[in-house]
Amino acid sequence: MTTDVSKVFLQVAGNEISAMSTLEGIVGNIDQRVLEKPDPPTIIIGSIFYRYRPRGMTATDYNIKVEALNEALARKYRQHPKVHFWLRRLKRSDFVDGVHLGIT
């Protein structure tokens, strides 16, 4: 399917964070997807959210990786003309189950 869009919002990477994942690997995967088209539309990447009940690791360890990943994405796309990183701070009450956003 082909569509003409001027803006795309991506909320990605939360499920890729694990005890074994690397910052470079996750950022590389996002970068590959973002830049796979020669002339991409404007892309807004939403910040990765804290999780209060991550799988396979403690919330503290997961959230340390979230902070590092958000900082890496903000740095990587700071000067990019078509890719923007949107950092949004959320509260625990914004989530319905500790992982998925409720209506905000």
Biopython code that builds the backbone (N, CA, C, O; Angstrom):
import numpy as np
from Bio.PDB.StructureBuilder import StructureBuilder

atoms = [
    (1, "MET", "N", (0.837, -1.165, 0.000)),
    (1, "MET", "CA", (0.000, 0.000, 0.000)),
    (1, "MET", "C", (0.890, 1.239, 0.000)),
    (1, "MET", "O", (1.879, 1.295, 0.731)),
    (2, "THR", "N", (0.552, 2.197, -0.790)),
    (2, "THR", "CA", (1.285, 3.446, -0.860)),
    (2, "THR", "C", (0.404, 4.573, -0.357)),
    (2, "THR", "O", (-0.760, 4.682, -0.741)),
    (3, "THR", "N", (0.956, 5.400, 0.494)),
    (3, "THR", "CA", (0.207, 6.555, 0.990)),
    (3, "THR", "C", (1.100, 7.779, 0.920)),
    (3, "THR", "O", (2.320, 7.692, 1.062)),
    (4, "ASP", "N", (0.473, 8.907, 0.700)),
    (4, "ASP", "CA", (1.192, 10.169, 0.747)),
    (4, "ASP", "C", (0.869, 10.831, 2.066)),
    (4, "ASP", "O", (-0.263, 11.258, 2.293)),
    (5, "VAL", "N", (1.845, 10.917, 2.924)),
    (5, "VAL", "CA", (1.663, 11.569, 4.214)),
    (5, "VAL", "C", (2.764, 12.603, 4.386)),
    (5, "VAL", "O", (3.866, 12.455, 3.859)),
    (6, "SER", "N", (2.448, 13.646, 5.130)),
    (6, "SER", "CA", (3.468, 14.670, 5.350)),
    (6, "SER", "C", (4.155, 14.507, 6.698)),
    (6, "SER", "O", (5.273, 14.986, 6.887)),
    (7, "LYS", "N", (3.485, 13.826, 7.651)),
    (7, "LYS", "CA", (4.068, 13.627, 8.984)),
    (7, "LYS", "C", (3.745, 12.223, 9.487)),
    (7, "LYS", "O", (2.661, 11.688, 9.251)),
    (8, "VAL", "N", (4.719, 11.648, 10.186)),
    (8, "VAL", "CA", (4.554, 10.336, 10.786)),
    (8, "VAL", "C", (4.999, 10.435, 12.238)),
    (8, "VAL", "O", (6.053, 11.001, 12.526)),
    (9, "PHE", "N", (4.196, 9.884, 13.163)),
    (9, "PHE", "CA", (4.568, 9.837, 14.578)),
    (9, "PHE", "C", (4.901, 8.394, 14.915)),
    (9, "PHE", "O", (4.087, 7.499, 14.687)),
    (10, "LEU", "N", (6.091, 8.163, 15.456)),
    (10, "LEU", "CA", (6.520, 6.820, 15.849)),
    (10, "LEU", "C", (6.639, 6.726, 17.362)),
    (10, "LEU", "O", (7.305, 7.544, 17.997)),
    (11, "GLN", "N", (5.995, 5.735, 17.922)),
    (11, "GLN", "CA", (6.172, 5.417, 19.336)),
    (11, "GLN", "C", (6.755, 4.017, 19.364)),
    (11, "GLN", "O", (6.022, 3.030, 19.320)),
    (12, "VAL", "N", (8.066, 3.935, 19.436)),
    (12, "VAL", "CA", (8.759, 2.657, 19.252)),
    (12, "VAL", "C", (9.758, 2.405, 20.373)),
    (12, "VAL", "O", (10.038, 3.282, 21.190)),
    (13, "ALA", "N", (10.288, 1.190, 20.392)),
    (13, "ALA", "CA", (11.453, 0.767, 21.168)),
    (13, "ALA", "C", (11.168, 0.277, 22.575)),
    (13, "ALA", "O", (12.044, -0.362, 23.158)),
    (14, "GLY", "N", (10.033, 0.525, 23.149)),
    (14, "GLY", "CA", (9.771, 0.053, 24.513)),
    (14, "GLY", "C", (9.920, -1.447, 24.656)),
    (14, "GLY", "O", (10.462, -1.927, 25.652)),
    (15, "ASN", "N", (9.441, -2.198, 23.664)),
    (15, "ASN", "CA", (9.534, -3.658, 23.732)),
    (15, "ASN", "C", (10.925, -4.180, 23.405)),
    (15, "ASN", "O", (11.227, -5.340, 23.685)),
    (16, "GLU", "N", (11.765, -3.356, 22.825)),
    (16, "GLU", "CA", (13.124, -3.785, 22.483)),
    (16, "GLU", "C", (14.077, -3.697, 23.664)),
    (16, "GLU", "O", (15.156, -4.289, 23.632)),
    (17, "ILE", "N", (13.697, -2.970, 24.699)),
    (17, "ILE", "CA", (14.574, -2.822, 25.861)),
    (17, "ILE", "C", (14.516, -4.106, 26.691)),
    (17, "ILE", "O", (13.452, -4.542, 27.130)),
    (18, "SER", "N", (15.687, -4.686, 26.887)),
    (18, "SER", "CA", (15.792, -5.887, 27.715)),
    (18, "SER", "C", (17.128, -5.849, 28.430)),
    (18, "SER", "O", (17.944, -4.956, 28.201)),
    (19, "ALA", "N", (17.343, -6.817, 29.290)),
    (19, "ALA", "CA", (18.617, -6.891, 30.000)),
    (19, "ALA", "C", (19.779, -7.092, 29.030)),
    (19, "ALA", "O", (20.905, -6.695, 29.330)),
    (20, "MET", "N", (19.520, -7.704, 27.867)),
    (20, "MET", "CA", (20.571, -8.015, 26.900)),
    (20, "MET", "C", (20.701, -6.974, 25.784)),
    (20, "MET", "O", (21.679, -7.003, 25.037)),
    (21, "SER", "N", (19.752, -6.071, 25.656)),
    (21, "SER", "CA", (19.789, -5.113, 24.545)),
    (21, "SER", "C", (20.858, -4.048, 24.766)),
    (21, "SER", "O", (21.234, -3.734, 25.895)),
    (22, "THR", "N", (21.332, -3.503, 23.645)),
    (22, "THR", "CA", (22.305, -2.415, 23.721)),
    (22, "THR", "C", (21.688, -1.147, 23.163)),
    (22, "THR", "O", (20.813, -1.187, 22.298)),
    (23, "LEU", "N", (22.153, -0.041, 23.667)),
    (23, "LEU", "CA", (21.713, 1.267, 23.197)),
    (23, "LEU", "C", (21.989, 1.416, 21.704)),
    (23, "LEU", "O", (21.131, 1.866, 20.945)),
    (24, "GLU", "N", (23.181, 1.038, 21.298)),
    (24, "GLU", "CA", (23.571, 1.171, 19.897)),
    (24, "GLU", "C", (22.679, 0.340, 18.986)),
    (24, "GLU", "O", (22.310, 0.781, 17.897)),
    (25, "GLY", "N", (22.337, -0.847, 19.428)),
    (25, "GLY", "CA", (21.480, -1.727, 18.629)),
    (25, "GLY", "C", (20.082, -1.163, 18.452)),
    (25, "GLY", "O", (19.532, -1.186, 17.351)),
    (26, "ILE", "N", (19.508, -0.657, 19.530)),
    (26, "ILE", "CA", (18.152, -0.105, 19.464)),
    (26, "ILE", "C", (18.134, 1.161, 18.614)),
    (26, "ILE", "O", (17.272, 1.311, 17.748)),
    (27, "VAL", "N", (19.076, 2.072, 18.851)),
    (27, "VAL", "CA", (19.128, 3.312, 18.068)),
    (27, "VAL", "C", (19.388, 2.980, 16.598)),
    (27, "VAL", "O", (18.807, 3.612, 15.716)),
    (28, "GLY", "N", (20.236, 2.016, 16.325)),
    (28, "GLY", "CA", (20.517, 1.606, 14.947)),
    (28, "GLY", "C", (19.274, 1.080, 14.240)),
    (28, "GLY", "O", (19.041, 1.393, 13.073)),
    (29, "ASN", "N", (18.471, 0.275, 14.952)),
    (29, "ASN", "CA", (17.234, -0.246, 14.371)),
    (29, "ASN", "C", (16.254, 0.883, 14.059)),
    (29, "ASN", "O", (15.627, 0.885, 13.000)),
    (30, "ILE", "N", (16.123, 1.835, 14.971)),
    (30, "ILE", "CA", (15.230, 2.975, 14.742)),
    (30, "ILE", "C", (15.737, 3.789, 13.554)),
    (30, "ILE", "O", (14.961, 4.174, 12.679)),
    (31, "ASP", "N", (17.032, 4.046, 13.530)),
    (31, "ASP", "CA", (17.622, 4.838, 12.456)),
    (31, "ASP", "C", (17.412, 4.166, 11.099)),
    (31, "ASP", "O", (17.125, 4.840, 10.110)),
    (32, "GLN", "N", (17.552, 2.864, 11.049)),
    (32, "GLN", "CA", (17.360, 2.126, 9.807)),
    (32, "GLN", "C", (15.927, 2.293, 9.310)),
    (32, "GLN", "O", (15.716, 2.518, 8.119)),
    (33, "ARG", "N", (14.948, 2.189, 10.190)),
    (33, "ARG", "CA", (13.537, 2.341, 9.812)),
    (33, "ARG", "C", (13.222, 3.774, 9.393)),
    (33, "ARG", "O", (12.518, 4.001, 8.409)),
    (34, "VAL", "N", (13.742, 4.725, 10.138)),
    (34, "VAL", "CA", (13.453, 6.133, 9.877)),
    (34, "VAL", "C", (14.014, 6.561, 8.527)),
    (34, "VAL", "O", (13.374, 7.316, 7.795)),
    (35, "LEU", "N", (15.195, 6.084, 8.202)),
    (35, "LEU", "CA", (15.878, 6.555, 7.005)),
    (35, "LEU", "C", (15.816, 5.575, 5.837)),
    (35, "LEU", "O", (16.594, 5.706, 4.893)),
    (36, "GLU", "N", (14.897, 4.582, 5.877)),
    (36, "GLU", "CA", (14.865, 3.584, 4.813)),
    (36, "GLU", "C", (14.326, 4.136, 3.495)),
    (36, "GLU", "O", (14.601, 3.563, 2.441)),
    (37, "LYS", "N", (13.574, 5.219, 3.523)),
    (37, "LYS", "CA", (13.095, 5.842, 2.293)),
    (37, "LYS", "C", (14.031, 6.989, 1.922)),
    (37, "LYS", "O", (14.506, 7.706, 2.803)),
    (38, "PRO", "N", (14.300, 7.169, 0.635)),
    (38, "PRO", "CA", (15.235, 8.218, 0.235)),
    (38, "PRO", "C", (14.742, 9.629, 0.579)),
    (38, "PRO", "O", (15.555, 10.499, 0.891)),
    (39, "ASP", "N", (13.443, 9.867, 0.528)),
    (39, "ASP", "CA", (12.895, 11.180, 0.866)),
    (39, "ASP", "C", (11.744, 10.990, 1.852)),
    (39, "ASP", "O", (10.579, 11.075, 1.463)),
    (40, "PRO", "N", (12.060, 10.732, 3.132)),
    (40, "PRO", "CA", (11.004, 10.429, 4.104)),
    (40, "PRO", "C", (10.167, 11.666, 4.420)),
    (40, "PRO", "O", (10.618, 12.797, 4.236)),
    (41, "PRO", "N", (8.937, 11.438, 4.900)),
    (41, "PRO", "CA", (8.150, 12.568, 5.387)),
    (41, "PRO", "C", (8.760, 13.071, 6.699)),
    (41, "PRO", "O", (9.725, 12.489, 7.195)),
    (42, "THR", "N", (8.212, 14.129, 7.254)),
    (42, "THR", "CA", (8.637, 14.568, 8.582)),
    (42, "THR", "C", (8.275, 13.474, 9.569)),
    (42, "THR", "O", (7.138, 13.003, 9.592)),
    (43, "ILE", "N", (9.234, 13.070, 10.381)),
    (43, "ILE", "CA", (9.028, 11.982, 11.337)),
    (43, "ILE", "C", (9.242, 12.520, 12.742)),
    (43, "ILE", "O", (10.255, 13.156, 13.034)),
    (44, "ILE", "N", (8.277, 12.256, 13.601)),
    (44, "ILE", "CA", (8.379, 12.631, 15.014)),
    (44, "ILE", "C", (8.480, 11.336, 15.804)),
    (44, "ILE", "O", (7.588, 10.489, 15.744)),
    (45, "ILE", "N", (9.561, 11.191, 16.539)),
    (45, "ILE", "CA", (9.764, 10.007, 17.374)),
    (45, "ILE", "C", (9.407, 10.386, 18.804)),
    (45, "ILE", "O", (10.008, 11.289, 19.387)),
    (46, "GLY", "N", (8.425, 9.690, 19.363)),
    (46, "GLY", "CA", (8.021, 9.944, 20.745)),
    (46, "GLY", "C", (8.991, 9.319, 21.724)),
    (46, "GLY", "O", (9.536, 8.246, 21.466)),
    (47, "SER", "N", (9.206, 9.978, 22.832)),
    (47, "SER", "CA", (10.119, 9.442, 23.844)),
    (47, "SER", "C", (9.613, 8.106, 24.368)),
    (47, "SER", "O", (8.411, 7.842, 24.401)),
    (48, "ILE", "N", (10.557, 7.277, 24.772)),
    (48, "ILE", "CA", (10.220, 5.984, 25.341)),
    (48, "ILE", "C", (9.796, 6.228, 26.783)),
    (48, "ILE", "O", (10.418, 7.013, 27.499)),
    (49, "PHE", "N", (8.746, 5.558, 27.198)),
    (49, "PHE", "CA", (8.164, 5.777, 28.525)),
    (49, "PHE", "C", (8.777, 4.843, 29.567)),
    (49, "PHE", "O", (9.223, 3.738, 29.259)),
    (50, "TYR", "N", (8.781, 5.320, 30.798)),
    (50, "TYR", "CA", (9.113, 4.439, 31.918)),
    (50, "TYR", "C", (8.066, 3.335, 31.977)),
    (50, "TYR", "O", (6.919, 3.520, 31.568)),
    (51, "ARG", "N", (8.472, 2.213, 32.480)),
    (51, "ARG", "CA", (7.526, 1.137, 32.765)),
    (51, "ARG", "C", (7.620, 0.816, 34.247)),
    (51, "ARG", "O", (8.689, 0.847, 34.855)),
    (52, "TYR", "N", (6.495, 0.518, 34.780)),
    (52, "TYR", "CA", (6.436, 0.202, 36.204)),
    (52, "TYR", "C", (6.407, -1.299, 36.437)),
    (52, "TYR", "O", (6.586, -1.759, 37.565)),
    (53, "ARG", "N", (6.181, -2.067, 35.366)),
    (53, "ARG", "CA", (6.191, -3.523, 35.452)),
    (53, "ARG", "C", (6.810, -4.110, 34.188)),
    (53, "ARG", "O", (6.117, -4.803, 33.443)),
    (54, "PRO", "N", (8.096, -3.855, 33.922)),
    (54, "PRO", "CA", (8.708, -4.429, 32.710)),
    (54, "PRO", "C", (8.903, -5.930, 32.860)),
    (54, "PRO", "O", (8.962, -6.459, 33.971)),
    (55, "ARG", "N", (9.003, -6.606, 31.715)),
    (55, "ARG", "CA", (9.243, -8.048, 31.724)),
    (55, "ARG", "C", (10.741, -8.330, 31.745)),
    (55, "ARG", "O", (11.500, -7.713, 30.997)),
    (56, "GLY", "N", (11.165, -9.248, 32.588)),
    (56, "GLY", "CA", (12.533, -9.748, 32.547)),
    (56, "GLY", "C", (13.599, -8.880, 33.181)),
    (56, "GLY", "O", (14.782, -9.211, 33.104)),
    (57, "MET", "N", (13.214, -7.779, 33.804)),
    (57, "MET", "CA", (14.186, -6.930, 34.482)),
    (57, "MET", "C", (13.441, -6.054, 35.479)),
    (57, "MET", "O", (12.217, -5.932, 35.424)),
    (58, "THR", "N", (14.187, -5.451, 36.381)),
    (58, "THR", "CA", (13.541, -4.587, 37.365)),
    (58, "THR", "C", (13.115, -3.281, 36.713)),
    (58, "THR", "O", (13.662, -2.887, 35.683)),
    (59, "ALA", "N", (12.150, -2.621, 37.307)),
    (59, "ALA", "CA", (11.700, -1.323, 36.799)),
    (59, "ALA", "C", (12.857, -0.322, 36.810)),
    (59, "ALA", "O", (12.996, 0.482, 35.888)),
    (60, "THR", "N", (13.683, -0.375, 37.854)),
    (60, "THR", "CA", (14.824, 0.543, 37.940)),
    (60, "THR", "C", (15.791, 0.328, 36.784)),
    (60, "THR", "O", (16.210, 1.294, 36.145)),
    (61, "ASP", "N", (16.155, -0.928, 36.503)),
    (61, "ASP", "CA", (17.086, -1.218, 35.405)),
    (61, "ASP", "C", (16.478, -0.823, 34.059)),
    (61, "ASP", "O", (17.165, -0.246, 33.215)),
    (62, "TYR", "N", (15.210, -1.126, 33.855)),
    (62, "TYR", "CA", (14.537, -0.764, 32.611)),
    (62, "TYR", "C", (14.543, 0.754, 32.436)),
    (62, "TYR", "O", (14.879, 1.255, 31.363)),
    (63, "ASN", "N", (14.173, 1.477, 33.480)),
    (63, "ASN", "CA", (14.043, 2.922, 33.379)),
    (63, "ASN", "C", (15.393, 3.630, 33.219)),
    (63, "ASN", "O", (15.454, 4.715, 32.640)),
    (64, "ILE", "N", (16.469, 3.031, 33.721)),
    (64, "ILE", "CA", (17.812, 3.558, 33.460)),
    (64, "ILE", "C", (18.108, 3.470, 31.961)),
    (64, "ILE", "O", (18.663, 4.400, 31.376)),
    (65, "LYS", "N", (17.732, 2.346, 31.346)),
    (65, "LYS", "CA", (17.926, 2.209, 29.897)),
    (65, "LYS", "C", (17.032, 3.189, 29.131)),
    (65, "LYS", "O", (17.447, 3.724, 28.103)),
    (66, "VAL", "N", (15.825, 3.425, 29.613)),
    (66, "VAL", "CA", (14.919, 4.384, 28.967)),
    (66, "VAL", "C", (15.562, 5.769, 28.944)),
    (66, "VAL", "O", (15.571, 6.435, 27.909)),
    (67, "GLU", "N", (16.095, 6.197, 30.077)),
    (67, "GLU", "CA", (16.748, 7.515, 30.143)),
    (67, "GLU", "C", (17.893, 7.616, 29.143)),
    (67, "GLU", "O", (18.007, 8.601, 28.414)),
    (68, "ALA", "N", (18.739, 6.589, 29.114)),
    (68, "ALA", "CA", (19.890, 6.595, 28.202)),
    (68, "ALA", "C", (19.425, 6.588, 26.744)),
    (68, "ALA", "O", (20.001, 7.283, 25.907)),
    (69, "LEU", "N", (18.397, 5.816, 26.441)),
    (69, "LEU", "CA", (17.887, 5.741, 25.077)),
    (69, "LEU", "C", (17.257, 7.063, 24.649)),
    (69, "LEU", "O", (17.488, 7.521, 23.530)),
    (70, "ASN", "N", (16.473, 7.674, 25.514)),
    (70, "ASN", "CA", (15.885, 8.974, 25.183)),
    (70, "ASN", "C", (16.971, 10.021, 24.935)),
    (70, "ASN", "O", (16.858, 10.822, 24.007)),
    (71, "GLU", "N", (18.014, 10.019, 25.754)),
    (71, "GLU", "CA", (19.118, 10.964, 25.561)),
    (71, "GLU", "C", (19.832, 10.704, 24.234)),
    (71, "GLU", "O", (20.185, 11.645, 23.523)),
    (72, "ALA", "N", (20.043, 9.434, 23.902)),
    (72, "ALA", "CA", (20.728, 9.088, 22.649)),
    (72, "ALA", "C", (19.895, 9.499, 21.432)),
    (72, "ALA", "O", (20.439, 10.016, 20.456)),
    (73, "LEU", "N", (18.588, 9.272, 21.485)),
    (73, "LEU", "CA", (17.725, 9.657, 20.366)),
    (73, "LEU", "C", (17.655, 11.179, 20.223)),
    (73, "LEU", "O", (17.676, 11.701, 19.109)),
    (74, "ALA", "N", (17.573, 11.882, 21.338)),
    (74, "ALA", "CA", (17.534, 13.354, 21.290)),
    (74, "ALA", "C", (18.822, 13.893, 20.656)),
    (74, "ALA", "O", (18.776, 14.805, 19.831)),
    (75, "ARG", "N", (19.963, 13.329, 21.043)),
    (75, "ARG", "CA", (21.252, 13.745, 20.464)),
    (75, "ARG", "C", (21.324, 13.428, 18.971)),
    (75, "ARG", "O", (21.730, 14.265, 18.165)),
    (76, "LYS", "N", (20.926, 12.213, 18.619)),
    (76, "LYS", "CA", (21.071, 11.754, 17.231)),
    (76, "LYS", "C", (20.270, 12.614, 16.265)),
    (76, "LYS", "O", (20.745, 12.928, 15.174)),
    (77, "TYR", "N", (19.061, 12.998, 16.654)),
    (77, "TYR", "CA", (18.181, 13.699, 15.721)),
    (77, "TYR", "C", (18.062, 15.196, 15.998)),
    (77, "TYR", "O", (17.208, 15.863, 15.414)),
    (78, "ARG", "N", (18.895, 15.726, 16.869)),
    (78, "ARG", "CA", (18.829, 17.152, 17.226)),
    (78, "ARG", "C", (18.925, 18.065, 16.010)),
    (78, "ARG", "O", (18.196, 19.053, 15.932)),
    (79, "GLN", "N", (19.788, 17.765, 15.077)),
    (79, "GLN", "CA", (20.012, 18.626, 13.917)),
    (79, "GLN", "C", (19.397, 18.078, 12.625)),
    (79, "GLN", "O", (19.590, 18.662, 11.559)),
    (80, "HIS", "N", (18.675, 16.987, 12.704)),
    (80, "HIS", "CA", (18.128, 16.379, 11.486)),
    (80, "HIS", "C", (16.976, 17.235, 10.941)),
    (80, "HIS", "O", (16.095, 17.639, 11.700)),
    (81, "PRO", "N", (16.978, 17.509, 9.644)),
    (81, "PRO", "CA", (15.946, 18.395, 9.092)),
    (81, "PRO", "C", (14.540, 17.788, 9.037)),
    (81, "PRO", "O", (13.558, 18.528, 8.984)),
    (82, "LYS", "N", (14.428, 16.450, 9.048)),
    (82, "LYS", "CA", (13.110, 15.835, 8.899)),
    (82, "LYS", "C", (12.726, 14.904, 10.037)),
    (82, "LYS", "O", (11.600, 14.409, 10.068)),
    (83, "VAL", "N", (13.627, 14.656, 10.967)),
    (83, "VAL", "CA", (13.336, 13.752, 12.082)),
    (83, "VAL", "C", (13.467, 14.544, 13.379)),
    (83, "VAL", "O", (14.473, 15.210, 13.623)),
    (84, "HIS", "N", (12.434, 14.455, 14.196)),
    (84, "HIS", "CA", (12.400, 15.205, 15.452)),
    (84, "HIS", "C", (12.092, 14.252, 16.600)),
    (84, "HIS", "O", (11.294, 13.325, 16.456)),
    (85, "PHE", "N", (12.722, 14.485, 17.718)),
    (85, "PHE", "CA", (12.488, 13.679, 18.910)),
    (85, "PHE", "C", (11.654, 14.493, 19.885)),
    (85, "PHE", "O", (12.003, 15.625, 20.218)),
    (86, "TRP", "N", (10.545, 13.911, 20.343)),
    (86, "TRP", "CA", (9.620, 14.597, 21.252)),
    (86, "TRP", "C", (9.721, 13.946, 22.624)),
    (86, "TRP", "O", (9.284, 12.811, 22.811)),
    (87, "LEU", "N", (10.292, 14.660, 23.579)),
    (87, "LEU", "CA", (10.422, 14.165, 24.941)),
    (87, "LEU", "C", (9.182, 14.554, 25.726)),
    (87, "LEU", "O", (8.862, 15.735, 25.856)),
    (88, "ARG", "N", (8.495, 13.565, 26.242)),
    (88, "ARG", "CA", (7.289, 13.820, 27.021)),
    (88, "ARG", "C", (7.408, 13.091, 28.345)),
    (88, "ARG", "O", (7.635, 11.881, 28.384)),
    (89, "ARG", "N", (7.254, 13.824, 29.408)),
    (89, "ARG", "CA", (7.285, 13.238, 30.749)),
    (89, "ARG", "C", (5.864, 12.837, 31.139)),
    (89, "ARG", "O", (4.940, 13.646, 31.058)),
    (90, "LEU", "N", (5.699, 11.606, 31.555)),
    (90, "LEU", "CA", (4.384, 11.108, 31.939)),
    (90, "LEU", "C", (4.369, 10.706, 33.399)),
    (90, "LEU", "O", (5.409, 10.436, 34.000)),
    (91, "LYS", "N", (3.174, 10.670, 33.953)),
    (91, "LYS", "CA", (2.983, 10.237, 35.338)),
    (91, "LYS", "C", (2.447, 8.810, 35.335)),
    (91, "LYS", "O", (1.903, 8.348, 34.332)),
    (92, "ARG", "N", (2.597, 8.131, 36.435)),
    (92, "ARG", "CA", (2.094, 6.759, 36.534)),
    (92, "ARG", "C", (0.597, 6.697, 36.235)),
    (92, "ARG", "O", (0.122, 5.711, 35.673)),
    (93, "SER", "N", (-0.131, 7.713, 36.594)),
    (93, "SER", "CA", (-1.578, 7.729, 36.366)),
    (93, "SER", "C", (-1.940, 7.847, 34.887)),
    (93, "SER", "O", (-3.104, 7.660, 34.534)),
    (94, "ASP", "N", (-0.978, 8.152, 34.010)),
    (94, "ASP", "CA", (-1.239, 8.211, 32.573)),
    (94, "ASP", "C", (-1.349, 6.817, 31.949)),
    (94, "ASP", "O", (-1.777, 6.686, 30.803)),
    (95, "PHE", "N", (-0.966, 5.779, 32.694)),
    (95, "PHE", "CA", (-0.971, 4.417, 32.184)),
    (95, "PHE", "C", (-2.120, 3.621, 32.789)),
    (95, "PHE", "O", (-2.464, 3.795, 33.958)),
    (96, "VAL", "N", (-2.711, 2.739, 31.972)),
    (96, "VAL", "CA", (-3.824, 1.923, 32.470)),
    (96, "VAL", "C", (-3.333, 0.675, 33.182)),
    (96, "VAL", "O", (-4.035, 0.132, 34.034)),
    (97, "ASP", "N", (-2.134, 0.214, 32.841)),
    (97, "ASP", "CA", (-1.663, -1.058, 33.403)),
    (97, "ASP", "C", (-0.165, -1.058, 33.705)),
    (97, "ASP", "O", (0.433, -2.119, 33.887)),
    (98, "GLY", "N", (0.430, 0.105, 33.757)),
    (98, "GLY", "CA", (1.864, 0.187, 33.992)),
    (98, "GLY", "C", (2.689, 0.150, 32.718)),
    (98, "GLY", "O", (3.896, 0.387, 32.760)),
    (99, "VAL", "N", (2.055, -0.146, 31.574)),
    (99, "VAL", "CA", (2.763, -0.221, 30.296)),
    (99, "VAL", "C", (2.049, 0.606, 29.224)),
    (99, "VAL", "O", (2.694, 1.392, 28.530)),
    (100, "HIS", "N", (0.749, 0.446, 29.078)),
    (100, "HIS", "CA", (-0.008, 1.052, 27.992)),
    (100, "HIS", "C", (-0.667, 2.351, 28.444)),
    (100, "HIS", "O", (-1.217, 2.450, 29.541)),
    (101, "LEU", "N", (-0.589, 3.346, 27.553)),
    (101, "LEU", "CA", (-1.169, 4.647, 27.871)),
    (101, "LEU", "C", (-2.685, 4.568, 27.915)),
    (101, "LEU", "O", (-3.314, 3.864, 27.126)),
    (102, "GLY", "N", (-3.257, 5.309, 28.858)),
    (102, "GLY", "CA", (-4.693, 5.512, 28.880)),
    (102, "GLY", "C", (-4.998, 6.739, 28.045)),
    (102, "GLY", "O", (-4.137, 7.203, 27.298)),
    (103, "ILE", "N", (-6.164, 7.256, 28.151)),
    (103, "ILE", "CA", (-6.538, 8.463, 27.418)),
    (103, "ILE", "C", (-5.931, 9.649, 28.120)),
    (103, "ILE", "O", (-6.215, 9.901, 29.290)),
    (104, "THR", "N", (-5.076, 10.394, 27.394)),
    (104, "THR", "CA", (-4.438, 11.578, 27.981)),
    (104, "THR", "C", (-4.740, 12.807, 27.156)),
    (104, "THR", "O", (-4.289, 13.902, 27.492)),
]
sb = StructureBuilder()
sb.init_structure("model")
sb.init_model(0)
sb.init_chain("A")
sb.init_seg("    ")
for serial, (resi, resn, name, xyz) in enumerate(atoms, 1):
    if name == "N":
        sb.init_residue(resn, " ", resi, " ")
    sb.init_atom(name, np.array(xyz, "f"), 0.0, 1.0, " ", f" {name:<3s}", serial, name[0])
structure = sb.get_structure()
